[in-house]
Amino acid sequence: MKRIASFDIDHCSLEPGMYISSINDDIVTYDLRFVHPNTPPFLESGAIHTIEHLFATYVRNSRFKDNVVYFGPMGCRTGFYFIVRKLSRADAITITKEALFFISAYEGKIPGVSATECGNYRDHDLLSARVHASSLSHILENWNESLLSYKR
């Protein structure tokens, strides 16, 4: 089988941040790296699940909702993929920062947390989600388009 592009990134030197993982026509996949790869602790299951619910809910209700394709976790538990269509890089950074700030300050009921709405509704951790979102939010505070490329 052909090797996929994400395996060509040096995960030993990858820092937390926001990167362009791939571009396919008008669809851009962003790598939102919350923690250092291969360096525990990794994102906890409950935190991942809560970040997924809150980030996805926020961006799908934002002014960019028609540009959002997908938001979901990486299997390695170090971050998420944020997939958008026809959205400028500057706007992708902006909405990511806004969503992270929203999560870091969120209080209340997590959207979509019932047995009828979610396949694992008991596995959530709002406090850890807030901590992780705040951490990446600080990293991305001065992030700009010139920083979206992986260092090779």
N, C-alpha and C positions, 0 to 999 in steps of 0.2 A: 504494500500500500504506500501511497505517497505520504510523506511526512507533512503534518500540518504546521502552519507558520508559527503558532504559539509555542511550539516545542523548540524553535530556533532562538528564543529569547533566553539570555543567560539569567536564570532565576537566582543564581548565587549572588549576583550584584544588583538585582532589581530592588529598588527602594519603593516605599509606599508613595502613592501619587496617582495621577490620572494620565493614561497613555492611549494613543490610538493603537488598537490591536489589529484591526483590518478595515479595509475600504472595499466595498463591492458596489460599483455604480454609485447610487445616491445613498447607500446604507453604510453607516460608520459604526463600528463596534469599539466602544471605549472599555479599557481595562481600568477599573477602579480598584487599585491595590491598597488595601487597608493595613496589612501587616507585611513584614519581611517574609518572603518565601523560605521554607526550610529552616525556620527559626521559631520554635515554639515560644510563647503560646500562640495557637492559631485562633481564628474566630470560633466561638462556641456556637453550637447548633441553635440554641434559643435566640442568641443575638443575631445570627444570620437570618433566621426566619423573621424576626421582628423588623430588621433593616429592610428586608425584601418587601414586607407588607407596607411599611411606611414610605419608603422611597418610591415604590411603584404607585401607591395611592397619590402621593404628592405630585409626581411628574405627570400622571394621567389626568390630573385636575388643573394643571398649570396652563399658561398661555401657549406652551409648546406641546400640548397633549396630542395634537394630530401628527407630530413628528416622532413620537415615542413608539418604538417597535417592541422592545423587551427590556426588562431588568431582572437579573437573576444571579445566583451565587455560582462561584467557581467550585468545582469538586475538591480542590486542594484546601479550601477554607481560608484563603488569604485575601479574597476580594470578590468582586462582582463584575459582570458584564452589563454594560448599558448600551443598548443598540437603538440608534436613531436614524431617521431618514430626513434628508433635506433640511438639516439644521447646521448652522454655522458652528465652527469650532468654538468661537467666543460664546455663543449662546449655550452650547453643550457644557462648557465650564461653568457658566452662570447658573444654569438650572441645577447642575450637580451641587454647587456650593449652597444654593438655596435649599435643596432637598436635605443635605447634610445638616444644615443649620436647623431646619424644621425638626429633623429626628433628634438632634442633640438637645432640643428644648421641649420635646413632646411630653405631654402629660395627658393622661386619660386612657380611654379604651382604645386598644389597637384595632384598626379596621380589619374586618374579615375574620374575626376570631370567634367562631362558633363551629360546632360540628357540621352544620349544614353549609358553611362557607369555606372551610379549610380542611384539608386532609390530615393535619396534625396540629389541631388548634391549641393543644395544651403545651406545645413546645415553643414558648416565647420567653424572652428576657429583655424587657424594656430598659432596665437600668444598664445592662451591658451594651445594648444597642446604642443607647445615648452616649456612652463612654467612647465606643468605637467611632461613631459618627462625629463626635466632637474632635477626636484625635485627627481623623482625616481632614476635617474641616479646617483645622489649624495648619495642616500641611499644605492644603490647597489655597490658603488665604491669599497669597500673591501669585498663584499659578496663572500661566498665560499660554497662548498658543505655541510659543517657542519651546515649551517644556513637555509637549504632548508626545514627542518621539521617544522611543526606548533608546537608552544609551547602549551602543553596541561596541 
